[in-house]
Amino acid sequence: MKHRTFPKVTKEQLDKLQSLQPLLKDVKRFEREPAYQETNFDHVGKMLDLFVLAVEDFNLKDIDHDKVTALILSHDLGEIGMEFDIGAHVHANCAKTAKLKEEQETATIKKLAAEHGDFILDLIDEYNSQSTREGRLVKALDKLDALIQIFGIGIKHEPTEDKISFAMQNLLHTAKIFPELAPLVDQIRKQTNKDVKKRIKELKKEGLKTATHQPSKSQE
Protein backbone atom coordinates (compact mmCIF):
# COMPACT_ATOMS: atom_id res chain seq x y z
CA MET A 1 0.00 0.00 0.00
CA LYS A 2 1.42 3.35 -1.06
CA HIS A 3 2.10 5.76 1.81
CA ARG A 4 -0.13 8.79 1.55
CA THR A 5 1.38 12.26 1.92
CA PHE A 6 -1.07 14.58 3.63
CA PRO A 7 -1.06 18.26 2.63
CA LYS A 8 0.11 21.07 4.91
CA VAL A 9 -2.48 23.36 6.43
CA THR A 10 -2.82 27.05 5.64
CA LYS A 11 -3.50 29.99 7.94
CA GLU A 12 -6.94 30.34 6.37
CA GLN A 13 -7.73 26.72 7.18
CA LEU A 14 -6.58 27.16 10.78
CA ASP A 15 -8.76 30.26 11.07
CA LYS A 16 -11.73 28.29 9.72
CA LEU A 17 -11.17 25.51 12.26
CA GLN A 18 -10.96 28.10 15.03
CA SER A 19 -14.29 29.57 13.92
CA LEU A 20 -15.95 26.15 14.25
CA GLN A 21 -14.78 25.56 17.83
CA PRO A 22 -17.74 27.28 19.60
CA LEU A 23 -19.98 24.54 18.15
CA LEU A 24 -18.16 22.06 20.40
CA LYS A 25 -19.45 23.87 23.51
CA ASP A 26 -22.76 22.04 23.08
CA VAL A 27 -21.18 18.57 23.24
CA LYS A 28 -20.65 17.22 26.76
CA ARG A 29 -17.38 15.40 27.13
CA PHE A 30 -18.81 12.74 29.44
CA GLU A 31 -22.35 11.56 30.16
CA ARG A 32 -22.02 11.91 33.91
CA GLU A 33 -23.21 14.43 36.49
CA PRO A 34 -22.08 16.25 38.49
CA ALA A 35 -18.40 15.24 38.40
CA TYR A 36 -17.94 15.74 34.67
CA GLN A 37 -18.91 19.19 33.47
CA GLU A 38 -16.51 19.39 30.54
CA THR A 39 -17.48 19.97 26.93
CA ASN A 40 -15.51 19.04 23.83
CA PHE A 41 -14.58 22.73 23.58
CA ASP A 42 -12.87 22.43 26.98
CA HIS A 43 -11.23 19.19 25.89
CA VAL A 44 -9.71 20.79 22.78
CA GLY A 45 -8.34 23.66 24.86
CA LYS A 46 -6.65 21.28 27.27
CA MET A 47 -5.18 19.26 24.41
CA LEU A 48 -3.62 22.45 23.04
CA ASP A 49 -2.16 23.11 26.50
CA LEU A 50 -0.78 19.57 26.63
CA PHE A 51 0.80 20.10 23.22
CA VAL A 52 2.58 23.23 24.47
CA LEU A 53 3.78 21.27 27.51
CA ALA A 54 5.02 18.43 25.31
CA VAL A 55 6.93 20.82 23.04
CA GLU A 56 8.55 22.57 25.99
CA ASP A 57 9.44 19.50 28.06
CA PHE A 58 10.10 16.66 25.61
CA ASN A 59 12.32 16.04 22.63
CA LEU A 60 9.78 16.35 19.81
CA LYS A 61 11.60 16.34 16.51
CA ASP A 62 10.25 16.84 12.98
CA ILE A 63 6.79 17.90 14.16
CA ASP A 64 4.66 20.25 12.06
CA HIS A 65 3.15 22.49 14.74
CA ASP A 66 0.47 23.90 12.46
CA LYS A 67 -0.60 20.40 11.47
CA VAL A 68 -0.80 19.26 15.09
CA THR A 69 -2.89 22.32 15.94
CA ALA A 70 -5.20 21.64 13.00
CA LEU A 71 -5.59 17.97 13.96
CA ILE A 72 -6.45 18.92 17.54
CA LEU A 73 -9.00 21.49 16.35
CA SER A 74 -10.61 19.06 13.90
CA HIS A 75 -10.47 15.65 15.58
CA ASP A 76 -13.82 16.01 17.42
CA LEU A 77 -15.74 18.04 14.83
CA GLY A 78 -17.71 14.94 13.86
CA GLU A 79 -19.43 15.12 17.26
CA ILE A 80 -21.03 18.49 16.54
CA GLY A 81 -24.77 18.07 17.02
CA MET A 82 -24.40 15.23 19.53
CA GLU A 83 -25.53 15.72 23.11
CA PHE A 84 -22.45 14.01 24.53
CA ASP A 85 -19.33 12.10 23.61
CA ILE A 86 -19.00 8.46 24.63
CA GLY A 87 -16.09 7.14 26.65
CA ALA A 88 -13.49 4.71 25.36
CA HIS A 89 -14.82 1.96 27.64
CA VAL A 90 -18.31 2.24 26.15
CA HIS A 91 -16.84 2.42 22.65
CA ALA A 92 -14.87 -0.79 23.26
CA ASN A 93 -17.71 -2.70 24.93
CA CYS A 94 -20.86 -1.63 23.09
CA ALA A 95 -20.53 -2.23 19.34
CA LYS A 96 -24.02 -0.86 18.62
CA THR A 97 -23.24 2.48 20.27
CA ALA A 98 -19.81 2.69 18.61
CA LYS A 99 -21.28 2.03 15.15
CA LEU A 100 -24.04 4.60 15.62
CA LYS A 101 -21.53 7.21 16.72
CA GLU A 102 -19.27 6.48 13.74
CA GLU A 103 -22.18 6.86 11.31
CA GLN A 104 -23.21 10.17 12.87
CA GLU A 105 -19.63 11.48 12.83
CA THR A 106 -19.12 10.52 9.18
CA ALA A 107 -22.31 12.32 8.12
CA THR A 108 -21.35 15.44 10.08
CA ILE A 109 -17.80 15.56 8.70
CA LYS A 110 -19.06 15.23 5.13
CA LYS A 111 -21.48 18.09 5.74
CA LEU A 112 -18.76 20.28 7.24
CA ALA A 113 -16.37 19.48 4.40
CA ALA A 114 -19.01 20.36 1.79
CA GLU A 115 -19.59 23.70 3.51
CA HIS A 116 -16.06 24.64 4.60
CA GLY A 117 -13.62 22.68 2.43
CA ASP A 118 -12.30 19.18 1.74
CA PHE A 119 -9.23 19.88 3.88
CA ILE A 120 -11.38 18.78 6.83
CA LEU A 121 -11.66 15.31 5.25
CA ASP A 122 -7.87 15.17 4.87
CA LEU A 123 -7.36 16.05 8.53
CA ILE A 124 -9.85 13.44 9.73
CA ASP A 125 -8.24 10.82 7.46
CA GLU A 126 -4.79 11.68 8.80
CA TYR A 127 -5.96 11.44 12.41
CA ASN A 128 -7.79 8.16 11.86
CA SER A 129 -5.01 6.56 9.81
CA GLN A 130 -2.34 7.22 12.47
CA SER A 131 0.19 7.15 9.64
CA THR A 132 1.99 10.41 10.56
CA ARG A 133 3.83 11.50 13.67
CA GLU A 134 1.46 14.43 14.00
CA GLY A 135 -1.57 12.13 13.92
CA ARG A 136 -0.08 9.79 16.51
CA LEU A 137 0.87 12.69 18.77
CA VAL A 138 -2.67 14.07 18.70
CA LYS A 139 -4.12 10.61 19.39
CA ALA A 140 -1.81 10.33 22.41
CA LEU A 141 -2.77 13.81 23.66
CA ASP A 142 -6.45 12.94 23.22
CA LYS A 143 -6.07 9.87 25.40
CA LEU A 144 -3.95 11.67 27.98
CA ASP A 145 -6.48 14.44 28.53
CA ALA A 146 -9.34 11.97 29.03
CA LEU A 147 -7.25 9.85 31.39
CA ILE A 148 -6.07 12.84 33.43
CA GLN A 149 -9.73 13.77 33.88
CA ILE A 150 -10.70 10.23 34.89
CA PHE A 151 -7.84 9.81 37.34
CA GLY A 152 -8.23 13.35 38.70
CA ILE A 153 -11.98 13.25 39.28
CA GLY A 154 -13.60 10.14 37.95
CA ILE A 155 -11.66 7.45 39.77
CA LYS A 156 -13.97 7.95 42.75
CA HIS A 157 -17.03 7.70 40.53
CA GLU A 158 -16.11 4.66 38.39
CA PRO A 159 -18.47 1.89 39.55
CA THR A 160 -16.49 -1.16 38.50
CA GLU A 161 -12.95 -2.51 38.69
CA ASP A 162 -12.87 -3.31 34.98
CA LYS A 163 -13.34 0.37 34.04
CA ILE A 164 -10.44 1.40 36.25
CA SER A 165 -8.23 -1.36 34.83
CA PHE A 166 -9.27 -0.35 31.30
CA ALA A 167 -8.20 3.23 32.02
CA MET A 168 -4.80 2.08 33.33
CA GLN A 169 -4.24 -0.05 30.22
CA ASN A 170 -5.10 2.93 28.03
CA LEU A 171 -2.61 5.06 29.94
CA LEU A 172 0.21 2.58 29.30
CA HIS A 173 -0.84 2.24 25.64
CA THR A 174 -0.46 6.00 25.19
CA ALA A 175 3.30 5.70 25.63
CA LYS A 176 3.37 3.14 22.80
CA ILE A 177 1.44 5.45 20.48
CA PHE A 178 3.97 8.26 20.93
CA PRO A 179 7.07 7.07 22.85
CA GLU A 180 8.44 10.58 23.50
CA LEU A 181 5.56 11.10 25.91
CA ALA A 182 6.55 8.08 28.02
CA PRO A 183 8.03 10.26 30.82
CA LEU A 184 4.72 12.13 31.15
CA VAL A 185 2.77 8.87 31.10
CA ASP A 186 5.04 7.45 33.79
CA GLN A 187 4.56 10.57 35.92
CA ILE A 188 0.77 10.30 35.68
CA ARG A 189 0.93 6.56 36.41
CA LYS A 190 3.01 7.08 39.54
CA GLN A 191 0.77 9.87 40.80
CA THR A 192 -2.42 7.91 40.27
CA ASN A 193 -1.33 4.37 41.07
CA LYS A 194 -1.89 4.80 44.81
CA ASP A 195 -5.42 6.15 44.29
CA VAL A 196 -6.20 3.40 41.78
CA LYS A 197 -5.11 0.63 44.16
CA LYS A 198 -7.09 2.22 46.98
CA ARG A 199 -10.24 2.48 44.86
CA ILE A 200 -9.99 -1.12 43.62
CA LYS A 201 -9.56 -2.27 47.22
CA GLU A 202 -12.70 -0.34 48.17
CA LEU A 203 -14.64 -1.87 45.29
CA LYS A 204 -13.60 -5.39 46.26
CA LYS A 205 -14.64 -4.69 49.82
CA GLU A 206 -18.01 -3.46 48.56
CA GLY A 207 -18.36 -6.56 46.39
CA LEU A 208 -18.32 -4.53 43.15
CA LYS A 209 -15.90 -6.47 41.01
CA THR A 210 -15.79 -6.66 37.24
CA ALA A 211 -19.07 -6.15 35.43
CA THR A 212 -20.24 -6.32 31.84
CA HIS A 213 -21.07 -2.88 30.49
CA GLN A 214 -24.75 -2.17 30.04
CA PRO A 215 -25.49 0.91 27.91
CA SER A 216 -27.86 3.51 29.29
CA LYS A 217 -31.15 4.16 27.54
CA SER A 218 -29.65 7.16 25.78
CA GLN A 219 -26.93 4.91 24.29
CA GLU A 220 -29.20 2.16 23.06
C-alpha positions as a Markdown table, in Angstrom:
| # | Residue | x | y | z |
|---|---|---|---|---|
| 1 | Met | 0.0 | 0.0 | 0.0 |
| 2 | Lys | 1.4 | 3.4 | -1.1 |
| 3 | His | 2.1 | 5.8 | 1.8 |
| 4 | Arg | -0.1 | 8.8 | 1.6 |
| 5 | Thr | 1.4 | 12.3 | 1.9 |
| 6 | Phe | -1.1 | 14.6 | 3.6 |
| 7 | Pro | -1.1 | 18.3 | 2.6 |
| 8 | Lys | 0.1 | 21.1 | 4.9 |
| 9 | Val | -2.5 | 23.4 | 6.4 |
| 10 | Thr | -2.8 | 27.0 | 5.6 |
| 11 | Lys | -3.5 | 30.0 | 7.9 |
| 12 | Glu | -6.9 | 30.3 | 6.4 |
| 13 | Gln | -7.7 | 26.7 | 7.2 |
| 14 | Leu | -6.6 | 27.2 | 10.8 |
| 15 | Asp | -8.8 | 30.3 | 11.1 |
| 16 | Lys | -11.7 | 28.3 | 9.7 |
| 17 | Leu | -11.2 | 25.5 | 12.3 |
| 18 | Gln | -11.0 | 28.1 | 15.0 |
| 19 | Ser | -14.3 | 29.6 | 13.9 |
| 20 | Leu | -15.9 | 26.1 | 14.2 |
| 21 | Gln | -14.8 | 25.6 | 17.8 |
| 22 | Pro | -17.7 | 27.3 | 19.6 |
| 23 | Leu | -20.0 | 24.5 | 18.2 |
| 24 | Leu | -18.2 | 22.1 | 20.4 |
| 25 | Lys | -19.4 | 23.9 | 23.5 |
| 26 | Asp | -22.8 | 22.0 | 23.1 |
| 27 | Val | -21.2 | 18.6 | 23.2 |
| 28 | Lys | -20.7 | 17.2 | 26.8 |
| 29 | Arg | -17.4 | 15.4 | 27.1 |
| 30 | Phe | -18.8 | 12.7 | 29.4 |
| 31 | Glu | -22.3 | 11.6 | 30.2 |
| 32 | Arg | -22.0 | 11.9 | 33.9 |
| 33 | Glu | -23.2 | 14.4 | 36.5 |
| 34 | Pro | -22.1 | 16.3 | 38.5 |
| 35 | Ala | -18.4 | 15.2 | 38.4 |
| 36 | Tyr | -17.9 | 15.7 | 34.7 |
| 37 | Gln | -18.9 | 19.2 | 33.5 |
| 38 | Glu | -16.5 | 19.4 | 30.5 |
| 39 | Thr | -17.5 | 20.0 | 26.9 |
| 40 | Asn | -15.5 | 19.0 | 23.8 |
| 41 | Phe | -14.6 | 22.7 | 23.6 |
| 42 | Asp | -12.9 | 22.4 | 27.0 |
| 43 | His | -11.2 | 19.2 | 25.9 |
| 44 | Val | -9.7 | 20.8 | 22.8 |
| 45 | Gly | -8.3 | 23.7 | 24.9 |
| 46 | Lys | -6.7 | 21.3 | 27.3 |
| 47 | Met | -5.2 | 19.3 | 24.4 |
| 48 | Leu | -3.6 | 22.5 | 23.0 |
| 49 | Asp | -2.2 | 23.1 | 26.5 |
| 50 | Leu | -0.8 | 19.6 | 26.6 |
| 51 | Phe | 0.8 | 20.1 | 23.2 |
| 52 | Val | 2.6 | 23.2 | 24.5 |
| 53 | Leu | 3.8 | 21.3 | 27.5 |
| 54 | Ala | 5.0 | 18.4 | 25.3 |
| 55 | Val | 6.9 | 20.8 | 23.0 |
| 56 | Glu | 8.5 | 22.6 | 26.0 |
| 57 | Asp | 9.4 | 19.5 | 28.1 |
| 58 | Phe | 10.1 | 16.7 | 25.6 |
| 59 | Asn | 12.3 | 16.0 | 22.6 |
| 60 | Leu | 9.8 | 16.3 | 19.8 |
| 61 | Lys | 11.6 | 16.3 | 16.5 |
| 62 | Asp | 10.3 | 16.8 | 13.0 |
| 63 | Ile | 6.8 | 17.9 | 14.2 |
| 64 | Asp | 4.7 | 20.2 | 12.1 |
| 65 | His | 3.1 | 22.5 | 14.7 |
| 66 | Asp | 0.5 | 23.9 | 12.5 |
| 67 | Lys | -0.6 | 20.4 | 11.5 |
| 68 | Val | -0.8 | 19.3 | 15.1 |
| 69 | Thr | -2.9 | 22.3 | 15.9 |
| 70 | Ala | -5.2 | 21.6 | 13.0 |
| 71 | Leu | -5.6 | 18.0 | 14.0 |
| 72 | Ile | -6.4 | 18.9 | 17.5 |
| 73 | Leu | -9.0 | 21.5 | 16.4 |
| 74 | Ser | -10.6 | 19.1 | 13.9 |
| 75 | His | -10.5 | 15.6 | 15.6 |
| 76 | Asp | -13.8 | 16.0 | 17.4 |
| 77 | Leu | -15.7 | 18.0 | 14.8 |
| 78 | Gly | -17.7 | 14.9 | 13.9 |
| 79 | Glu | -19.4 | 15.1 | 17.3 |
| 80 | Ile | -21.0 | 18.5 | 16.5 |
| 81 | Gly | -24.8 | 18.1 | 17.0 |
| 82 | Met | -24.4 | 15.2 | 19.5 |
| 83 | Glu | -25.5 | 15.7 | 23.1 |
| 84 | Phe | -22.5 | 14.0 | 24.5 |
| 85 | Asp | -19.3 | 12.1 | 23.6 |
| 86 | Ile | -19.0 | 8.5 | 24.6 |
| 87 | Gly | -16.1 | 7.1 | 26.6 |
| 88 | Ala | -13.5 | 4.7 | 25.4 |
| 89 | His | -14.8 | 2.0 | 27.6 |
| 90 | Val | -18.3 | 2.2 | 26.1 |
| 91 | His | -16.8 | 2.4 | 22.7 |
| 92 | Ala | -14.9 | -0.8 | 23.3 |
| 93 | Asn | -17.7 | -2.7 | 24.9 |
| 94 | Cys | -20.9 | -1.6 | 23.1 |
| 95 | Ala | -20.5 | -2.2 | 19.3 |
| 96 | Lys | -24.0 | -0.9 | 18.6 |
| 97 | Thr | -23.2 | 2.5 | 20.3 |
| 98 | Ala | -19.8 | 2.7 | 18.6 |
| 99 | Lys | -21.3 | 2.0 | 15.2 |
| 100 | Leu | -24.0 | 4.6 | 15.6 |
| 101 | Lys | -21.5 | 7.2 | 16.7 |
| 102 | Glu | -19.3 | 6.5 | 13.7 |
| 103 | Glu | -22.2 | 6.9 | 11.3 |
| 104 | Gln | -23.2 | 10.2 | 12.9 |
| 105 | Glu | -19.6 | 11.5 | 12.8 |
| 106 | Thr | -19.1 | 10.5 | 9.2 |
| 107 | Ala | -22.3 | 12.3 | 8.1 |
| 108 | Thr | -21.3 | 15.4 | 10.1 |
| 109 | Ile | -17.8 | 15.6 | 8.7 |
| 110 | Lys | -19.1 | 15.2 | 5.1 |
| 111 | Lys | -21.5 | 18.1 | 5.7 |
| 112 | Leu | -18.8 | 20.3 | 7.2 |
| 113 | Ala | -16.4 | 19.5 | 4.4 |
| 114 | Ala | -19.0 | 20.4 | 1.8 |
| 115 | Glu | -19.6 | 23.7 | 3.5 |
| 116 | His | -16.1 | 24.6 | 4.6 |
| 117 | Gly | -13.6 | 22.7 | 2.4 |
| 118 | Asp | -12.3 | 19.2 | 1.7 |
| 119 | Phe | -9.2 | 19.9 | 3.9 |
| 120 | Ile | -11.4 | 18.8 | 6.8 |
| 121 | Leu | -11.7 | 15.3 | 5.2 |
| 122 | Asp | -7.9 | 15.2 | 4.9 |
| 123 | Leu | -7.4 | 16.1 | 8.5 |
| 124 | Ile | -9.9 | 13.4 | 9.7 |
| 125 | Asp | -8.2 | 10.8 | 7.5 |
| 126 | Glu | -4.8 | 11.7 | 8.8 |
| 127 | Tyr | -6.0 | 11.4 | 12.4 |
| 128 | Asn | -7.8 | 8.2 | 11.9 |
| 129 | Ser | -5.0 | 6.6 | 9.8 |
| 130 | Gln | -2.3 | 7.2 | 12.5 |
| 131 | Ser | 0.2 | 7.2 | 9.6 |
| 132 | Thr | 2.0 | 10.4 | 10.6 |
| 133 | Arg | 3.8 | 11.5 | 13.7 |
| 134 | Glu | 1.5 | 14.4 | 14.0 |
| 135 | Gly | -1.6 | 12.1 | 13.9 |
| 136 | Arg | -0.1 | 9.8 | 16.5 |
| 137 | Leu | 0.9 | 12.7 | 18.8 |
| 138 | Val | -2.7 | 14.1 | 18.7 |
| 139 | Lys | -4.1 | 10.6 | 19.4 |
| 140 | Ala | -1.8 | 10.3 | 22.4 |
| 141 | Leu | -2.8 | 13.8 | 23.7 |
| 142 | Asp | -6.4 | 12.9 | 23.2 |
| 143 | Lys | -6.1 | 9.9 | 25.4 |
| 144 | Leu | -4.0 | 11.7 | 28.0 |
| 145 | Asp | -6.5 | 14.4 | 28.5 |
| 146 | Ala | -9.3 | 12.0 | 29.0 |
| 147 | Leu | -7.3 | 9.8 | 31.4 |
| 148 | Ile | -6.1 | 12.8 | 33.4 |
| 149 | Gln | -9.7 | 13.8 | 33.9 |
| 150 | Ile | -10.7 | 10.2 | 34.9 |
| 151 | Phe | -7.8 | 9.8 | 37.3 |
| 152 | Gly | -8.2 | 13.3 | 38.7 |
| 153 | Ile | -12.0 | 13.2 | 39.3 |
| 154 | Gly | -13.6 | 10.1 | 38.0 |
| 155 | Ile | -11.7 | 7.4 | 39.8 |
| 156 | Lys | -14.0 | 8.0 | 42.7 |
| 157 | His | -17.0 | 7.7 | 40.5 |
| 158 | Glu | -16.1 | 4.7 | 38.4 |
| 159 | Pro | -18.5 | 1.9 | 39.6 |
| 160 | Thr | -16.5 | -1.2 | 38.5 |
| 161 | Glu | -13.0 | -2.5 | 38.7 |
| 162 | Asp | -12.9 | -3.3 | 35.0 |
| 163 | Lys | -13.3 | 0.4 | 34.0 |
| 164 | Ile | -10.4 | 1.4 | 36.3 |
| 165 | Ser | -8.2 | -1.4 | 34.8 |
| 166 | Phe | -9.3 | -0.3 | 31.3 |
| 167 | Ala | -8.2 | 3.2 | 32.0 |
| 168 | Met | -4.8 | 2.1 | 33.3 |
| 169 | Gln | -4.2 | 0.0 | 30.2 |
| 170 | Asn | -5.1 | 2.9 | 28.0 |
| 171 | Leu | -2.6 | 5.1 | 29.9 |
| 172 | Leu | 0.2 | 2.6 | 29.3 |
| 173 | His | -0.8 | 2.2 | 25.6 |
| 174 | Thr | -0.5 | 6.0 | 25.2 |
| 175 | Ala | 3.3 | 5.7 | 25.6 |
| 176 | Lys | 3.4 | 3.1 | 22.8 |
| 177 | Ile | 1.4 | 5.4 | 20.5 |
| 178 | Phe | 4.0 | 8.3 | 20.9 |
| 179 | Pro | 7.1 | 7.1 | 22.9 |
| 180 | Glu | 8.4 | 10.6 | 23.5 |
| 181 | Leu | 5.6 | 11.1 | 25.9 |
| 182 | Ala | 6.6 | 8.1 | 28.0 |
| 183 | Pro | 8.0 | 10.3 | 30.8 |
| 184 | Leu | 4.7 | 12.1 | 31.2 |
| 185 | Val | 2.8 | 8.9 | 31.1 |
| 186 | Asp | 5.0 | 7.5 | 33.8 |
| 187 | Gln | 4.6 | 10.6 | 35.9 |
| 188 | Ile | 0.8 | 10.3 | 35.7 |
| 189 | Arg | 0.9 | 6.6 | 36.4 |
| 190 | Lys | 3.0 | 7.1 | 39.5 |
| 191 | Gln | 0.8 | 9.9 | 40.8 |
| 192 | Thr | -2.4 | 7.9 | 40.3 |
| 193 | Asn | -1.3 | 4.4 | 41.1 |
| 194 | Lys | -1.9 | 4.8 | 44.8 |
| 195 | Asp | -5.4 | 6.2 | 44.3 |
| 196 | Val | -6.2 | 3.4 | 41.8 |
| 197 | Lys | -5.1 | 0.6 | 44.2 |
| 198 | Lys | -7.1 | 2.2 | 47.0 |
| 199 | Arg | -10.2 | 2.5 | 44.9 |
| 200 | Ile | -10.0 | -1.1 | 43.6 |
| 201 | Lys | -9.6 | -2.3 | 47.2 |
| 202 | Glu | -12.7 | -0.3 | 48.2 |
| 203 | Leu | -14.6 | -1.9 | 45.3 |
| 204 | Lys | -13.6 | -5.4 | 46.3 |
| 205 | Lys | -14.6 | -4.7 | 49.8 |
| 206 | Glu | -18.0 | -3.5 | 48.6 |
| 207 | Gly | -18.4 | -6.6 | 46.4 |
| 208 | Leu | -18.3 | -4.5 | 43.2 |
| 209 | Lys | -15.9 | -6.5 | 41.0 |
| 210 | Thr | -15.8 | -6.7 | 37.2 |
| 211 | Ala | -19.1 | -6.1 | 35.4 |
| 212 | Thr | -20.2 | -6.3 | 31.8 |
| 213 | His | -21.1 | -2.9 | 30.5 |
| 214 | Gln | -24.8 | -2.2 | 30.0 |
| 215 | Pro | -25.5 | 0.9 | 27.9 |
| 216 | Ser | -27.9 | 3.5 | 29.3 |
| 217 | Lys | -31.1 | 4.2 | 27.5 |
| 218 | Ser | -29.7 | 7.2 | 25.8 |
| 219 | Gln | -26.9 | 4.9 | 24.3 |
| 220 | Glu | -29.2 | 2.2 | 23.1 |
